[in-house]
Amino acid sequence: MKKPSVRALAVAGIACGAVLAPAAPAWAAQVGCIIPEGAYSCSTGYVAASSRITISVTGTRYSKTVTCTAYDPNVNIRGKVSNSSTVAKSVAFSVPYNQHRLVCTRTVTTGGGGGQLYNF
């Protein structure tokens, strides 16, 4: 018996009135931090190993820039995103398969801000 194609399954699902939405992969994970008042930085633990990461950064409420950098266990920079807006900015990166952690910094000690690191 021939295996049905993904397109055929999608068409069949739509024809039956099903709502089809892609699910997050089982291995998707995230870590994040918010820079506390009185501090210049925050950091996370390692997120599970993957070869694709996304960094999402929110600036301070005073429009000061927050920069978040993803590192592998060998302290190689694998991605860096800066943002001065309170609206999150997200950037995806293809990286060598490994675990990654996030370090976020700002130049002032107030105003919040921080970042999230996702793997897929």
Secondary structure, 3 states (H helix, E strand, C coil): CCCCCHHHHHHHHHHCCCCCCCCCCCCCEEEEEECCCCCCEEECCCEEEEEEEEEEEECCCCCCCEEEEEECCCCCEEEEEEECCCCCEEEEEEEEEEEEEEEEEECCCCCCCEEEEEEC
